[in-house]
Amino acid sequence: MSPERQRRLFLLASGLSTAGSFAGLTAKGWILMQGSGNALLLALHFAALALPSLVASGPAGVLTDRVGCRTVLIRAQWGLFAAASLAALAIPLLAGPAQMIALLLSTLLVGVASTYELTARNKYAALLVADPEGLAPYLASFSVVFNVGKMVGPPLGGWLVALTGPAGALMIDAATYLLPIAAVLWLLSPDQRQEQRSAPGSGASLATAWRSCGPALRHVVRFTALSCLLGFFHPGLAPLIASRILGPTPQALGLFTSVLACGSIGGGILLQRNSAWLCQRPGLLLGGCTLVTALAQLGMALAIPEILGRLAVPMALMMSFLIGAGTASLLAGVNLISQVGAPMAIRGRMAGLGQIAFLGGGGLSGLLAAGITGLLGLPACFALLGAGGLVLGILELIRRRGLRLGPTALRSA
């Protein structure tokens, strides 16, 4: 199989797996929403998916750089299959609080396995690209494919919940993890001689990668964490937000998350087509994404029937599109910058640091937003966090808008 066909196959398998995964997450979110109606429980559900990155991303990066990305990738996919199967079995076998605990445990295990999978996948993707200049566009393609899966998955999950019950969505979620396993085991054959592994000892640690990556990449990771803390709570509160603006049905949740995904796809395509020069301008890329997301959150704060009447729903959906575009471009952007700008030997650990930033920050963001929502209401939550993101984005654009970094200068600027 030609290298080009191998790259396309890997993208396709990843996209199908993502669609099944979001179908499962939508189904679990719907069950938790119907069982409790508690915003904090929904935030805990997303936190269970995101926060494991704070603990597991470091070991995932170290293991990927030590034993090889292919080995870690296959093991992580088997872990995802097992974790998703737990949720599928919980629906017919358990009820009440026991079922909710099993669903949260399933999501927690998915979060741990996903940390290893994403870390290894970034480095594995580089082995499929012969031309170094083609790495940034190929990695950006994963953002597009991921968000296409994110758009297709929630409606699929919503309709399966409505037509066949949540067990159907969860069974599909588990089965789709077998596709990347089959592709990596039997169909893909990248040149693994390109991979550089770290030697055992202190040089293989996460701290060593943090020190050696350079001040520019360290700033990228820190800024991403702060930006996500202020603007990446919508995945955790998606069932609550959808219920407030569209209505309490699984189809409404599917529509809301699909609009977010459409915005993510648009942002991903824009980033893919401009990946080469945007990677060299981290201040412009990350600051601009933060600013777009913040303005959209402020728009969501105003999109309530008491203020806009019948225009509230179209306004909220438009702002949801922009939130999807801003957050997706931010997450893909930090991934591009950290992978293209880092040596092969530390790319696994740099992917781990990126996950700590955006998934850890996002998990904490969901808990923060849930607390504000419980105290002041959802519009106030959007207004407060949007205002914070607005200040952060403007400051980044002012201070680092003119920063220009070449592919190798990223490590020392």
ROFIGU-427924 format. One record per residue (C-alpha): residue number from 1; z, x, y. Coordinates in Angstrom, 2 decimals. Example, Ala and Ser with C-alpha at 12.3 -4.5 7.8 and 13.67 -1.06 7.14 Angstrom:
BEGIN
num, z, x, y
1, 7.80, 12.30, -4.50
2, 7.14, 13.67, -1.06
This chain:
BEGIN
num, z, x, y
1, 0.00, 0.00, 0.00
2, -0.96, 1.36, 3.42
3, 1.78, 2.28, 5.93
4, 0.66, -0.53, 8.24
5, 0.96, -3.13, 5.47
6, 4.36, -1.77, 4.50
7, 5.60, -2.17, 8.06
8, 4.33, -5.74, 8.19
9, 5.89, -6.57, 4.84
10, 9.26, -5.23, 5.91
11, 9.07, -7.31, 9.09
12, 8.14, -10.44, 7.13
13, 10.92, -10.04, 4.57
14, 13.45, -9.46, 7.36
15, 12.21, -12.52, 9.25
16, 12.44, -14.84, 6.24
17, 15.93, -13.58, 5.49
18, 16.94, -14.17, 9.11
19, 15.64, -17.75, 9.04
20, 17.70, -18.51, 5.94
21, 20.74, -16.84, 7.45
22, 20.61, -18.95, 10.62
23, 20.09, -22.09, 8.54
24, 23.33, -21.23, 6.76
25, 25.21, -20.43, 9.96
26, 24.06, -23.72, 11.49
27, 25.23, -25.63, 8.43
28, 28.64, -23.92, 8.45
29, 29.04, -24.47, 12.20
30, 28.22, -28.15, 11.74
31, 30.80, -28.53, 8.95
32, 33.48, -26.85, 11.04
33, 32.59, -28.97, 14.08
34, 32.81, -32.21, 12.10
35, 35.96, -31.15, 10.32
36, 37.92, -30.16, 13.40
37, 36.03, -30.54, 16.69
38, 38.01, -27.50, 17.83
39, 36.26, -25.04, 20.16
40, 38.63, -22.25, 19.11
41, 37.69, -22.71, 15.44
42, 34.00, -22.45, 16.34
43, 34.72, -19.31, 18.32
44, 36.62, -17.90, 15.33
45, 33.59, -18.65, 13.16
46, 31.34, -16.53, 15.37
47, 34.07, -13.93, 15.80
48, 34.26, -13.66, 12.00
49, 30.56, -12.78, 12.06
50, 30.67, -10.43, 15.03
51, 34.07, -8.74, 15.14
52, 33.82, -6.90, 11.80
53, 31.43, -4.59, 13.61
54, 34.41, -3.16, 15.51
55, 35.85, -1.92, 12.21
56, 32.79, -1.50, 9.98
57, 30.13, -0.13, 12.34
58, 31.62, 3.36, 12.42
59, 31.84, 3.71, 8.63
60, 28.41, 2.08, 8.28
61, 26.82, 4.63, 10.60
62, 28.57, 7.55, 8.92
63, 27.60, 6.33, 5.44
64, 23.98, 5.77, 6.47
65, 23.68, 9.28, 7.86
66, 25.46, 10.75, 4.83
67, 23.96, 9.04, 1.73
68, 20.66, 7.74, 3.13
69, 19.47, 4.55, 4.76
70, 17.64, 3.14, 1.69
71, 20.73, 3.21, -0.49
72, 22.93, 1.59, 2.17
73, 20.27, -1.02, 2.95
74, 20.02, -2.21, -0.66
75, 23.79, -2.32, -1.14
76, 24.22, -4.28, 2.09
77, 21.63, -6.87, 1.06
78, 23.46, -7.45, -2.22
79, 26.65, -7.88, -0.23
80, 24.98, -10.47, 1.99
81, 23.76, -12.37, -1.07
82, 27.26, -12.47, -2.57
83, 28.90, -13.55, 0.71
84, 26.37, -16.34, 1.30
85, 26.75, -17.54, -2.29
86, 30.49, -17.99, -1.66
87, 29.75, -20.54, 1.08
88, 27.22, -22.38, -1.08
89, 29.80, -22.72, -3.87
90, 32.55, -23.81, -1.48
91, 30.78, -27.05, -0.55
92, 30.83, -28.74, -3.99
93, 34.04, -27.09, -5.23
94, 36.41, -27.30, -2.26
95, 37.43, -29.79, 0.45
96, 39.53, -29.96, 3.58
97, 41.30, -26.83, 4.85
98, 40.46, -24.86, 1.69
99, 36.74, -25.43, 2.30
100, 37.01, -24.33, 5.93
101, 38.88, -21.18, 4.93
102, 36.19, -20.38, 2.37
103, 33.45, -20.87, 4.96
104, 35.21, -18.58, 7.43
105, 35.76, -15.99, 4.68
106, 32.07, -16.19, 3.77
107, 31.09, -15.59, 7.39
108, 33.55, -12.69, 7.63
109, 32.00, -11.03, 4.57
110, 28.51, -11.68, 5.94
111, 29.61, -9.97, 9.15
112, 30.78, -6.88, 7.28
113, 27.64, -6.66, 5.14
114, 25.38, -7.34, 8.16
115, 26.93, -4.38, 9.95
116, 25.83, -2.06, 7.16
117, 22.45, -3.77, 6.83
118, 21.52, -3.51, 10.51
119, 22.69, 0.10, 10.75
120, 20.64, 1.17, 7.73
121, 17.61, -0.95, 8.69
122, 17.20, 0.77, 12.05
123, 17.02, 4.20, 10.45
124, 14.88, 2.95, 7.55
125, 12.35, 1.50, 10.02
126, 11.83, 4.97, 11.49
127, 10.73, 6.22, 8.06
128, 7.92, 3.65, 8.05
129, 6.51, 4.90, 11.37
130, 4.48, 8.11, 11.18
131, 3.86, 8.38, 14.94
132, 7.10, 8.88, 16.94
133, 5.57, 7.04, 19.89
134, 5.19, 3.97, 17.70
135, 8.92, 3.72, 16.94
136, 9.95, 1.80, 20.08
137, 7.27, -0.94, 19.70
138, 8.06, -1.29, 15.98
139, 11.79, -1.60, 16.58
140, 11.07, -4.13, 19.35
141, 9.01, -6.11, 16.82
142, 12.19, -6.67, 14.82
143, 13.68, -8.39, 17.84
144, 10.71, -10.76, 17.99
145, 10.77, -11.44, 14.24
146, 14.55, -11.86, 14.30
147, 14.33, -14.45, 17.05
148, 11.48, -16.31, 15.35
149, 13.79, -16.59, 12.35
150, 16.59, -17.66, 14.69
151, 14.31, -20.40, 16.06
152, 13.14, -21.65, 12.66
153, 16.51, -21.37, 10.91
154, 18.72, -23.74, 12.95
155, 16.31, -26.73, 12.83
156, 15.90, -26.07, 9.12
157, 19.66, -25.99, 8.74
158, 20.09, -29.12, 10.87
159, 17.51, -31.09, 8.91
160, 18.88, -29.95, 5.58
161, 22.36, -31.04, 6.63
162, 20.96, -34.44, 7.64
163, 18.72, -34.95, 4.60
164, 20.34, -33.13, 1.68
165, 23.75, -32.03, 2.92
166, 25.00, -28.59, 3.95
167, 24.87, -27.18, 0.42
168, 21.05, -27.08, 0.59
169, 21.05, -24.93, 3.72
170, 23.65, -22.59, 2.27
171, 21.73, -22.19, -0.99
172, 18.58, -21.24, 0.94
173, 20.63, -18.78, 3.00
174, 21.80, -17.02, -0.16
175, 18.37, -16.96, -1.79
176, 16.57, -15.44, 1.18
177, 18.64, -12.26, 0.97
178, 16.84, -11.47, -2.28
179, 13.52, -11.02, -0.45
180, 14.34, -7.77, 1.40
181, 15.97, -6.40, -1.77
182, 12.76, -6.95, -3.73
183, 10.63, -5.47, -0.96
184, 12.68, -2.28, -0.60
185, 13.13, -1.77, -4.35
186, 9.59, -2.38, -5.55
187, 7.05, -2.59, -2.71
188, 7.94, -0.14, 0.07
189, 7.53, 3.61, -0.29
190, 8.20, 5.37, 3.04
191, 8.21, 9.13, 3.35
192, 11.92, 9.76, 2.82
193, 11.44, 13.47, 3.48
194, 11.50, 12.56, 7.19
195, 15.10, 11.42, 6.95
196, 17.73, 13.85, 8.17
197, 21.18, 13.41, 6.69
198, 24.42, 14.75, 8.07
199, 26.43, 17.30, 6.13
200, 29.96, 16.46, 4.99
201, 32.79, 17.37, 7.32
202, 33.81, 16.70, 10.90
203, 30.19, 16.94, 12.08
204, 29.41, 13.70, 10.24
205, 31.99, 11.64, 12.14
206, 31.37, 8.86, 14.63
207, 33.27, 10.82, 17.27
208, 30.87, 13.74, 16.88
209, 27.89, 11.45, 17.40
210, 29.56, 9.95, 20.49
211, 30.12, 13.38, 22.02
212, 26.70, 14.76, 21.15
213, 24.57, 11.79, 22.19
214, 24.94, 12.60, 25.89
215, 26.32, 10.79, 28.98
216, 23.32, 8.49, 29.39
217, 23.63, 6.97, 25.93
218, 27.39, 6.73, 26.30
219, 26.90, 4.74, 29.50
220, 24.38, 2.46, 27.76
221, 26.90, 1.63, 25.03
222, 29.78, 1.04, 27.46
223, 27.72, -1.14, 29.80
224, 26.38, -3.22, 26.89
225, 29.91, -3.91, 25.65
226, 31.03, -5.14, 29.09
227, 27.88, -7.19, 29.62
228, 28.26, -8.89, 26.24
229, 31.92, -9.66, 26.95
230, 30.82, -11.71, 29.97
231, 27.62, -13.25, 28.65
232, 27.33, -13.41, 24.86
233, 29.59, -16.32, 23.91
234, 26.86, -18.96, 23.38
235, 26.36, -18.28, 19.62
236, 30.00, -19.00, 18.89
237, 30.19, -22.13, 21.04
238, 26.67, -23.40, 20.24
239, 27.84, -26.55, 18.39
240, 30.17, -27.47, 21.28
241, 27.56, -26.74, 23.98
242, 24.89, -28.71, 22.12
243, 27.26, -31.64, 21.63
244, 28.07, -31.75, 25.34
245, 24.49, -31.56, 26.65
246, 22.41, -33.22, 23.92
247, 24.69, -35.26, 21.69
248, 26.79, -34.97, 18.53
249, 24.06, -34.74, 15.88
250, 22.87, -31.85, 13.70
251, 19.37, -32.29, 15.13
252, 20.77, -31.78, 18.65
253, 22.36, -28.53, 17.52
254, 19.07, -27.47, 15.97
255, 17.19, -28.25, 19.20
256, 19.65, -26.35, 21.38
257, 19.62, -23.23, 19.23
258, 15.83, -23.41, 18.97
259, 15.52, -23.38, 22.76
260, 17.79, -20.33, 22.84
261, 15.58, -18.73, 20.20
262, 12.39, -19.53, 22.16
263, 13.86, -17.71, 25.12
264, 14.80, -14.82, 22.84
265, 11.25, -14.64, 21.50
266, 9.84, -14.61, 25.02
267, 12.21, -11.85, 26.06
268, 11.46, -9.90, 22.88
269, 7.70, -10.09, 23.39
270, 8.05, -8.96, 27.01
271, 10.22, -6.05, 25.90
272, 7.86, -5.10, 23.05
273, 4.86, -4.92, 25.35
274, 6.74, -2.76, 27.84
275, 9.03, -0.87, 25.46
276, 7.73, 2.64, 26.23
277, 8.52, 2.67, 29.96
278, 11.57, 0.36, 29.81
279, 13.27, 2.73, 27.35
280, 13.06, 5.37, 30.09
281, 14.73, 3.06, 32.65
282, 18.04, 1.94, 31.09
283, 19.57, 0.84, 34.40
284, 16.66, -1.45, 35.19
285, 16.46, -2.86, 31.66
286, 20.14, -3.51, 31.03
287, 21.02, -4.50, 34.59
288, 18.08, -6.89, 34.79
289, 18.98, -8.56, 31.49
290, 22.58, -9.00, 32.59
291, 21.49, -10.50, 35.91
292, 19.14, -13.03, 34.27
293, 21.83, -14.12, 31.83
294, 24.43, -14.49, 34.58
295, 22.17, -16.60, 36.80
296, 21.39, -18.85, 33.81
297, 25.11, -19.29, 33.09
298, 25.69, -20.33, 36.70
299, 22.84, -22.81, 36.30
300, 24.50, -24.21, 33.17
301, 27.69, -24.76, 35.17
302, 25.73, -27.11, 37.45
303, 23.83, -28.88, 34.67
304, 26.19, -31.82, 34.25
305, 25.30, -35.50, 34.66
306, 27.85, -36.01, 37.47
307, 25.87, -33.56, 39.62
308, 22.25, -33.74, 38.46
309, 22.07, -37.10, 36.70
310, 19.02, -37.36, 34.43
311, 17.96, -33.84, 35.33
312, 21.06, -32.39, 33.69
313, 19.56, -32.13, 30.19
314, 16.23, -30.51, 31.26
315, 18.18, -28.15, 33.52
316, 20.54, -27.17, 30.71
317, 17.67, -26.53, 28.31
318, 15.86, -24.40, 30.89
319, 19.00, -22.34, 31.49
320, 19.48, -22.03, 27.71
321, 15.98, -20.55, 27.47
322, 16.87, -17.94, 30.10
323, 20.18, -17.13, 28.40
324, 18.27, -16.54, 25.17
325, 15.77, -14.27, 26.94
326, 18.42, -12.26, 28.78
327, 20.78, -11.69, 25.87
328, 18.03, -10.92, 23.34
329, 16.42, -8.37, 25.63
330, 19.80, -6.76, 26.27
331, 20.59, -6.40, 22.55
332, 17.11, -5.18, 21.67
333, 17.14, -2.86, 24.67
334, 20.31, -1.01, 23.72
335, 18.96, -0.67, 20.20
336, 15.69, 0.83, 21.43
337, 17.34, 3.24, 23.85
338, 19.92, 4.46, 21.35
339, 17.40, 4.93, 18.51
340, 14.51, 6.47, 20.45
341, 16.80, 8.66, 22.52
342, 18.91, 10.03, 19.66
343, 18.09, 12.69, 17.04
344, 17.32, 11.40, 13.54
345, 20.53, 12.93, 12.15
346, 22.79, 10.63, 14.24
347, 20.69, 7.47, 14.46
348, 22.77, 5.67, 11.87
349, 25.93, 6.31, 13.87
350, 24.20, 5.39, 17.14
351, 23.20, 2.07, 15.58
352, 26.83, 1.62, 14.62
353, 27.99, 2.31, 18.17
354, 25.45, -0.20, 19.47
355, 26.80, -2.84, 17.09
356, 30.35, -2.16, 18.20
357, 29.18, -2.79, 21.76
358, 27.18, -5.99, 21.43
359, 28.71, -7.69, 18.39
360, 32.25, -6.64, 19.20
361, 31.80, -7.61, 22.83
362, 30.16, -10.86, 21.78
363, 32.96, -11.74, 19.38
364, 35.59, -11.18, 22.05
365, 33.41, -13.09, 24.50
366, 33.49, -16.15, 22.25
367, 37.29, -16.09, 22.10
368, 37.52, -15.58, 25.87
369, 35.09, -18.44, 26.54
370, 36.91, -20.73, 24.11
371, 40.19, -20.07, 25.91
372, 38.69, -20.78, 29.33
373, 36.96, -23.91, 28.00
374, 40.20, -25.21, 26.53
375, 42.01, -24.71, 29.84
376, 39.36, -25.54, 32.45
377, 36.38, -27.08, 30.67
378, 32.93, -25.85, 29.71
379, 31.31, -25.90, 33.21
380, 34.13, -23.77, 34.61
381, 33.70, -21.33, 31.72
382, 30.01, -20.91, 32.53
383, 30.79, -20.51, 36.24
384, 33.53, -17.89, 35.85
385, 31.78, -15.71, 33.27
386, 28.45, -16.12, 35.05
387, 29.95, -14.92, 38.32
388, 31.39, -11.86, 36.57
389, 28.04, -11.08, 34.95
390, 26.27, -11.48, 38.30
391, 28.45, -8.82, 39.91
392, 28.06, -6.49, 36.93
393, 24.26, -6.81, 36.84
394, 23.83, -6.28, 40.58
395, 26.03, -3.19, 40.53
396, 24.07, -1.68, 37.65
397, 20.74, -2.30, 39.39
398, 21.99, -0.76, 42.62
399, 23.57, 2.31, 41.05
400, 21.09, 3.10, 38.26
401, 17.90, 1.24, 39.08
402, 16.05, 4.45, 39.90
403, 17.21, 6.39, 36.84
404, 14.25, 7.80, 34.91
405, 14.81, 9.23, 31.45
406, 12.18, 10.73, 29.18
407, 12.38, 10.38, 25.39
408, 14.32, 13.62, 25.04
409, 16.17, 13.50, 28.36
410, 18.11, 10.46, 27.18
411, 20.42, 12.80, 25.29
412, 21.32, 15.00, 28.23
413, 20.83, 13.08, 31.47
